[in-house]
């Protein structure tokens, strides 16, 4: 038998229903900082820690997204803005399915990060400033990107030939040159506990 006109249509599962099921609040945790600051390392450790707590969690990492979804974008100001717009939309879609979404992007411009924040309900965007001095980031330069930027081989490189605008009032401020990965993760989780992300 086909679908009858008299049958009531099934109702879409709401965000509230999903959050009640998973006992967590769909949230974006946005890690921003210079290349080499430790965003990817901290995000992976954070994902593991939350997964161990049975959280529904995933990561959107800048390098991975640029190799797929955003492979058509360069590093001009316009492309950087579009890069953040796209990843913000993907993160919102996942957060609206009750995921805790860890985003690890340089995202150098305050305006772009604030745009994502403004598109989310209050309390569902948590900005984490992964703070690390430029000289330390350059020492950690495993990909040789800073050396290439210093030689002029990479244009518009954040921190060298393109500005980085640090958050003014981030929810969490971690200093990866001073604290271990575990301590940084504990600092973020402490904020999540206070914000009751996992107590719907």
N, C-alpha and C positions, 0 to 999 in steps of 0.2 A: 504494500500500500504506500502511496505517496503522502506527502505532507498535506494535512487537511487544513482548510481555512478556519475551521472551528477550533483547532488546537491552539492552545496558548503558546506563544513563542518562548523559547528558553531565555532566561535572563543572563546577561553577561556577568561574570564573576567580578565583583567590585574590589577596589584597593582595600577597603575596610575588611572585607571577607578574607582576602589573602593575608592581611596583616594579623588578623585574629588567628588564622590557621598557623602562621609561622612565628607568631609572638614577637614581631619586630616591626619597626617603622621604616618604610621605604625611604632611604636616605642616600644622598651623594656625599662621599668623603673626598674632597678635592685637594690633592697634594700638589703644591706649586713650589717651584724653586729652580735654581740654575741647573744646567746640565752637569752631572757629576755630584749633585748635592746629596743624592741617596734616595730619590723618590721611588725608583723601582724596587730597590732593596727593602725599603721600609714597607712599601705597599704589599710585596709578596709575604713578608713576615706578618703583617697585619692580617692579610687574608687567611694565612694559616692559623693564626691565633683565634680569629673569629670562627673559622670553619670547625676548629676543635670545640668551640662553644655551641656548635650545631647551628650557626647562623647561615642564612641564605645569602651568600656573598659572592661577588665577582670583581675582577679587575679590568679596567680599560687603561692600557698603557700606551703612551705616546708613540713609541717606536713601532709597536705592533699595529696600531691603528693607521699610522702613516704608510705602512707596507701593504695595507689592504684598502679599507674604506676611503682613506684620504691620500692614496698614492698619486692622485692627479694634482695635488697641491704642492706649491713650493714654499718659500719662506719669506715672501714679501708681506708687508703689513696686511694687505687684503687677504692673502692666502692664510695667514696666521689667524685672522679673525674668523674666516670660514672654517678653518680647522677646529677652532673652539666651538663654533656654533653647531657643527655636526656632532662633535663628541658630546656636547651638552644635551642635544636632542636624544641621542642614544642613551645617555645616562638617565635622563628623565623617564624615557620609556621603561627602562629597567626598574627604576625606583618606584614607578607607578604600578609595577607588578610585585611590589613588596621586597625587592632586592635591596641590600646594602651594596652600593656601587662605589668601589674605590677607583678614583681617577688619578692617574699619575702623569701629569703633563707639565712642561715648563710653563705654559700659559703666561707669557711675560707681561701682558697688559691687564691692568686692574679693571678697565672698562669691560673687557670680555668676560672676566671671571664674575664681575658684578652682574652682568647680563644673565648668566646662568643662575646665579643666586636669586635674582629678581623673578625668574620664571618658575621658581619652586615655592611651595608653601613655607611659611616660617618654620624654622627648626629642622628643615629637611635638606639643607645645604651646609656642610661643615667644611670650612676652609682650613687647611693645614699648611702652614708655612714651613717648608723644609729648608731651613736656614743653614747655609754653609758659606764661609768666605770664598771669594773668587779664587784666591791663590791655592786653597785646599782643593777646590774643584779641579783646578788645572793640574795639580799633582796626581789626582785620581784619574786623569784623562786616559782611560784604557783604550778608547777608540781613536785617540790622536786628533780629536776635533778641535780642541783649543789651539794646538800647534798649527793646524791648517788655517784656522781663523786668524791667528797672529801673522801668518805669512800672506794673508790676503787671498787664500785659496777658497775660503768659504765666505760668502757675503751674508750680511744681516745675521750674524751669529750672536745670540743673546749673551750679554755680559761683555762682549768685545766690540762688535760693530753695530749692535742693536741693543736698546735699553732693556733692563728688567725692572719692573715696578713691583716692589714687594708689597704684600698685604699690609694695610694700615691696622686693622683690628681682626686678625684671624682668630677663629675659635681655638685653635691649637697652634703653638709655636714651638717647633722642635729644632734643636741645634745638633746636627749630626757630626760636627767636628768635636763636640764636647761630650756627647752621650752615646752609649751603645745602641745598637738596633733594638735590642730588647727593651731598653729604657724608653726609647722613643715610642715604641708600640704600646707600652704600658701607659704612657702619657696620653696617647690617643684614646685607648680603651677607657681610661679613667673619665675622659670627657664624655664618651659615648654612654657610660653608666650614669653620669650625672644628667645627661640629656634624655635618659630613659628610652634610648633607641631600641633596646631589647625588652622593654616592659610596656607593651601595648595595652 
